[in-house]
């Protein structure tokens, strides 16, 4: 493969958190030097849960701002809003027509809904088809995603093979690049960090708010003097993401030795998180000073993305007999 096309998306359902950062944003930023990167804010996907127009708009801009602050370079990667290239919904329909229902009935978001006795919307059911359209519209080769999205990339590959078998080789079959860290990032309550559990730590809160969040991490009731187990502690698991090897080792040793309470360990975690994001916070403040900047980046990204989408859709429409 000469220059791989890399594509990934992030759903603007709130402010990006540490799980998003290590699971999607940081790997995406690393990939921007390794090929032609296309990253988008999946606002159509967010519609399965976000119902307030003002929030959706704010979250979308916020994700873009945070992404740029964290190091996404618009000179290298195309950053755009999914809904700015509405051709993706047309491709989604075309793919729907070759998607067997059982394939979607087997997908985890839908199954979770049923398991929780919630009524899934058709949008939630068809979510993986829209995601396949995202990936296939841009002839993507590599899709860096967390393990939870692997199934969706499998669906995408299946659908691409189906279309290619029916109409000739018109779609590029992508590969998932699975990011190992994403499984292990715990939230405040020890469960996987996720907006739906309300256990997240955002990337750019005020200092006091961040301190408060970190101090609220759930721990067992071991007393200060007791030895503590680092392997099962969320504090240690999070600290690992931010601290140097030496500092991590020191925390683990101090856990085992006893004599230090969880409050002290949380303070160390706070210091590490605050320091880690300091340069990005500065960059974010700088970006936020020019409110037009994010809009300009998104607009230019949309133009570059649409140029690719138009060509793919011409090819597809022609092959399937729409024109
Ligand atoms: N479903 C992804 C998530 O929830 C977001 C997403 C939408 C995506 N379309 C995509 C990721 C295409 C990769 C490629 O995280």
Boltz pocket constraint, residues with backbone or C-beta under 6 A from the ligand:
constraints:
  - pocket:
      binder: B
      contacts: [[A, 7], [A, 8], [A, 9], [A, 10], [A, 11], [A, 42], [A, 45], [A, 130], [A, 131], [A, 134], [A, 135], [A, 143], [A, 144], [A, 145], [A, 149]]
      max_distance: 6.0
